[in-house]
Amino acid sequence: MQNNVKLENLGKDGTKIDGNEIEQCQDGLIALVTRCKLVNDFVGQGYGLFDLDWDTDVVELLPGSKAKMNRNAPICCVGAGTGLGECFLTKSSLATNMGYECYPSEGGHVDFAPREPVEVELVDYLKKKYKLPSDHRIAVERVVSGRGLADVYEFLAKKFPKKLDKKVHQKFLKAGDQQGRVIGENSDSDSLAKKALQIMCAAYGAEVGNAALKFIPLGGMFVTGGLTPKNIRSIQGKDSPFMKAYLDKGDKTELIKSIPLFAVMNEDVGLRGARICAEREYSAKTTKKEVLIASWRDVP
């Protein structure tokens, strides 16, 4: 809100970046920066949606989604990668011609809701691993992310040691922060990796469905993030773990089916959105009013 951010994942004390200080700095080439606006990573994702190529970057997860898009309705974006991010976009009902504004959220930190007995055990395992009190909740990001996928596999490996594929497990142990990638790449041949991916994708679909119920984004629900294109076979299709959980909304299932749903296959959406944010700032600064409209290209 004050154009500064503290990166808490970078050590105990974190690192602070202040856009206002960058604007005022006169050191070297930084002196050429006249406007510096910090944006949430998923604000970048949200604006980046407007730069998608509908022929190559987007896959319909529900048939007929493109035709159902309401150009004035809210849009929602949920994406899993190193973490789980969420944002939403709306138009003013009084000035729809001014395009969309994107708003950040911390939706990836809502509670994880187990869907089967083994997931209840998973919650207990994660509490112990991260030294959380027994009555503490587990955030959905602990399951739906690259690190989450690795933790799910680690839990299953300890619960079912006789099912371990030793070769895959050794790769996993040596993979560092790429452990989730090892699980995804071996999910066809290794039963524990397959089960881990199923659990993660089901939790992913459930959370995307939760967001859809909250925002009713008839302008489109977009599933982004690095894990989406990498694991599209477990996301796409009515019998996939993702879609089964997404549609499992009781008497609100028909509402969920009416919402356009897409998987985004391009991983640089956030960078595209950052460019759009920069163009909007430049347009506002040079013309004294915002003239760059965040709106869709023609959708086939």
Sequence and secondary structure as in RCSB ss.txt:
>XXXX:A:sequence
MQNNVKLENLGKDGTKIDGNEIEQCQDGLIALVTRCKLVNDFVGQGYGLFDLDWDTDVVELLPGSKAKMNRNAPI
CCVGAGTGLGECFLTKSSLATNMGYECYPSEGGHVDFAPREPVEVELVDYLKKKYKLPSDHRIAVERVVSGRGLA
DVYEFLAKKFPKKLDKKVHQKFLKAGDQQGRVIGENSDSDSLAKKALQIMCAAYGAEVGNAALKFIPLGGMFVTG
GLTPKNIRSIQGKDSPFMKAYLDKGDKTELIKSIPLFAVMNEDVGLRGARICAEREYSAKTTKKEVLIASWRDVP
>XXXX:A:secstr
  SEEEETTSSSS EEEEHHHHHH  SGGGGG        HHHHHHHHGGG  TTTTEEESSTTHHHH  TTS E
EEEEESSSEEEEEEE  TT GGG  EEEE  GGGSB    SHHHHHHHHHHHHHTT  TT   BGGGTSSHHHHH
HHHHHHHHH GGG  HHHHHHHHT GGGHHHHHHHTTTT HHHHHHHHHHHHHHHHHHHHHHHHH  TT EEEES
THHHHTGGGTSSTTSHHHHHHH  GGGHHHHHTS EEEE  TTHHHHHHHHHHHHHHHHHHHSS           
